[in-house]
Amino acid sequence: MAGAGAEKEAEPRNIFLRLLIKHWTVKEIVKSPAQEEREKYLFLYWKGIPFNRWMLFASSFLIQFCCGSLYSWSNFNAPIDDLIYGTITANKAPNTFYIAVGMFGTTAMILGPWLERHGPRLGLLLGSTVFGVGQGVAALSLHKKSIVGVYIGYGVLGGFGLGLNYISPVSALQKFFPDFRGVASGFAVAGFGAGSIVWSKVYLPMINRFQLPETFAILGAVLAGTMLCCSVVMRTPPNNFTVGGLNVRGQRVAHEHEHENELELDQVRDGKESHDVEKSALPVAVAGTPIVMSLIQSLRSPDFFFMYLMFFANQIFGLVALSRLSNMAQDLFGQSKNEGANVVSINGVFNCLGRLCLPMLADLAIKTLKTNPPFARKLVFLFNLVVQVVIVAILPHLINRGNYDGFRGVMWTLTFTYGGGFGTIPCFLTDMFGPYNIGALHGMILTAWSIGGVGGGLGFTSVFDRHKPSAADAKVPGAFDKAYESNFHWILAVLVVGLAMLFFVRTDPVDRTAPGYRFSVLGKKIVHFKGARFGSDHHAVAGADAVHPQAPTSSKVDSVASPM
């Protein structure tokens, strides 16, 4: 083919650059008949229990539940500083969390393409093993009173394992549930929010019962063991997988024997059918074929760039301010430590609900209102960012009036939108760029979370330290107001920029397949740069790197354009 020959001629001479391009080029996994036969069952080499895709829900929730233990790290700060330095004011243990967050996002980004090539089961095996080893290193380091060992064990190795394990089940669910992408995405990452609630109640009693090093060893065995067991369920769909008239990409397909695919879940349970409830069948493309892009085309797309900035804005306040929610309740409103802990616990519930509910609402709009899927996800983020802008703008007013009930209400609402962003971003990426890019793109966009956690956290602390009161004035009412309100100003600016970036995310297939960069509102063209330098999705509809050998390669796009 001429196109393939041109690509080969354009291949860079630099071996390092060629290796990078090879790593970031993802093709779907094509399974042998023997592998497909084995994966019809839960345990690959024992045909006792048939596999069906709904098993992935429970497994994914448990994996994310274990990963959510990361958000409960603050419970370890004082005990670790006290054990190693003899004082809880050393403030060295929190650096472990920042390292773990940095490794979490970096690992997800770098190993995302590897995950798509090797599948979620191998990803979980690697991630769980490294995490377990890291917990062991941290336990031994605590026994030797080495903070550097804790940084390496939990921060580097633990962050690596959690980052890889976080994206593995999400990648599998987005492929198995083209008919319920939002539900699958939200349910999985809701486990992360639930884990942060439960593990925060477990850590301190364990430390009191077993001491700190033993606690890390026990938690490592329990968490790593649970995730390893869940890896048994993980897999990618068979070749030509379809469900509900959709293939993995969400393309509407037709079947020769469509009624054969309409098996009910109870038929499997009753043993009337030994296969998965979603049989594979050779699809025939019909109208409504989504845009197909390679991973490199997706990364070069201006839409991914704007989505990255938008997601950074969506999570920045949640990372740098909500992590201090207990302190804010005490410093700004004079509440007790117990009340601060209660606010944080309830806050975790809203985080979990946001992750679950907002992606489901987008699915509901897609199914009932026939909304263009990417546009439905975009509306979720529009809601999130508008709500957060309003909340951050009125927070100083609530603080100055001493309105504690209003403060709690808006912070819980903000957390709901923060969690909703995490629940919606996997299905948004899948609808925009395809299911075979989700592992890599989800990992890449999580670096926005890592940058926000590390850079935003340090920035918040720097501004806070410049304006915080002296120890003598700390008990004076309103003493901390300026320290917090000064941070609200720059956070509000980030949110406004993120809202503007969301506006430029194109969900109209006509815009995305036009040469150059075209942007329309309500079907009316606003701007159109025709040069190829603007990172157009043009020629990406049937990109060679993105097309499965058995998948339809039609470049036809839905004739009904979204409003934006």
Buried (B, 14 or more C-beta within 10 A) or exposed (E): EEEEEEEEEEEEEEEEEEEEEEBBBBBBBEBEEEBBBBBBBBEBEEEEEBBBBBBBBEBBBBBBBBBBBBBBBBBBBBBBBBBBBEEBEBEBBBBBBBBBBBBBBBBBBBBBBBBBBBBBBBBBBBBBBBBBBBBBBBBBBBBEBBBEBBBBBBBBBBBBBBBBBBBBBBBBBBBBBBBBBBBBBBBBBBBBBBBBBEBBEBBBEBBEEBBBBBBBBBBBEBBBEBBBBBBBBBBBBBBBBBBEBBBBBBBBBEBEEEEEBEBEEEEBEEEEBEBBBBBBBBBEBBEBBBBBBBBBBBBBBBBBBBBBBBBBBBBBBBBBBBBBBBBBBBBBBEBEEEBBBBBBBBBBBBBBBBBBBBBBBBBBBBBEEEBBBBBBBBBBBBBBBBBBBBBBEBBBEBBEEEBBEBBBEBBBBBBBBBBBBBBBBBBBBBBBBBBBBBBBBBBBBBBBBBBBBBBBBEBBBEBBEEBBBEEEEEEEEEBBBBBBBBBBEBBBEBBBBBBBBBBBBBBBBBBBBBBBBBBBEEEEEEEBBEEEEBBBBBBBBBBEBBBBEBBBBBBBBBEEBBBB
